[in-house]
Amino acid sequence: MKKGLFYFGMTLLGASLIVGCGDSATKGETTGTDSSASAGLPYTIQVDEVTIAGMPDLHSYTHAIYGDKMVMFGGRTSGLHSFGYAFLTTKSNLHVYVVDTKGWADPTTWTVDSLPISKVGRKGPNKNFVDLRQLGANNAEFFTQNNTLYVLGGLLSADNSNDSPITLPYFTAIDLPGLIDCVVSKGKNSMGYDAIRQVKDTSFALTGGEISVMNNVVNLVFGWNYTSASDYYSHQVKTFTFTDSNGTLSAGPITSWNDGHSNGVDSVNEGFFRRRDGSMSAMIDPADGSNFLLYYGGVFKEGATNFTSPVWINATGATEQNFMMRSNVYTCQVIPVYSSSKKESYATLLGGIKNANYTGPKPLTGPTVLTASNADTMTRDVNNFLNVPFTNQFTTIRINANHEFTQYLLPDSFPVLKYAITLPPDTAPYNQPLVLPAGTVMYNGAESEMYWNLNGKYLMSNGVVNYDVLMGDSISGATVGYLHGGILSSKPNVLTTNSNHFSVASNRLFRVRIVPLAN
């Protein structure tokens, strides 16, 4: 996911969460399955596919909303990487895209403009060096405040197979109005010299982490630093302040708390903060209404497997929850919801990678609780990550006022292909393109991006959907935004093939709706 938390609405509401620093991270808070799980969920999440000419095939990219414009750059134009992280520049997205939603009108009326990064010019004297290569990086961390998109880290691809990608050590501010004008004018209107500001610090060299911000305090959660010479996980939640005024960006001292390993330069495999490529969302604690962050899953536990436990992060530290996630443990989009009337919080995870095969009755007639008896986790051996598959599943994690967790498998999921696609050729024996017709089951959601356009009146202060208010005005359901891109795979697991043939970057676009259920 790698993005700041939930800047909803037509005016870019900056609604993410500040997490304070504790002295240490704790583990082992006792939580359990919600004893009232049979009561069911109050809603489901449904998606329907819409088609827009010119939408790019992308995953793991940086994006923002400015008014009714969707901005995207960086990321990958190929599918899931094979072993070795051979990320070549030829498969990097080297364009900036601007999607004009015409005031969030019918998506069939939307238009797409693009401009090569090489033509993103700046006018006036160059007071400070700015490395524009970050516009072409993948898996950066980012957030939006007011008119500015802030980007941190990211993985820069290599120009040839003899080199390794590197993690960029930059914190960059980009004025969205100037970037949009530059793209829409095809480069005729250059950005001002101070429209892109940048700070260089090795502490910012992270990729695959998650980020949130409020009141100018940035909270950078987990992630790793990959180069040809090192492969270090952060093991940290970092926080820092920043100022951005008069054409100058500066960042304050970085503080952190960790899982007992030495400040992100410890190469050992232990530690429950040794995570990247998970998902994270802001949440509301149903016990007292306070804000917190919940980080879901991630890789690589003990250097080989995926994590199956969420991490609860608040002002006093981070707690690994004693709860087994049975699906959606890899980077995917999250829809966080809170109901004050029910005193419950919910987080729906859309696609990605699952951690268990559902073995209960089919087809599902409604949300179904995942348990050890109907969703057996896959063999927990050293090579487990090679076996966990992509999924189209939607699941919702429910948390009650006693901090009891339950995970529901929803009857709704990503649909089959609406149109035929062609898988690119690769080395033998997959050296021929393969056409997959409309109606083919493809796995969607991993490394996708979400564009929220829900009105601010339907949000809690930290950006979580206020279910009671939203359903009070929309008794039959409501659109919360649009999901775009991601890794589109023709097989549940393509890592075992060690080939780039079976997955591609997706250009699919889905309208995402919350739909109430009768209980």
Order of alpha helices (4+ residues) and beta strands (2+ residues): beta-beta-beta-beta-beta-beta-beta-beta-beta-beta-beta-beta-alpha-beta-beta-beta-beta-beta-beta-beta-beta-beta-beta-beta-beta-beta-beta-beta-beta-beta-beta-beta-beta-beta-beta-beta-beta-beta-beta-alpha-beta-beta-beta-beta
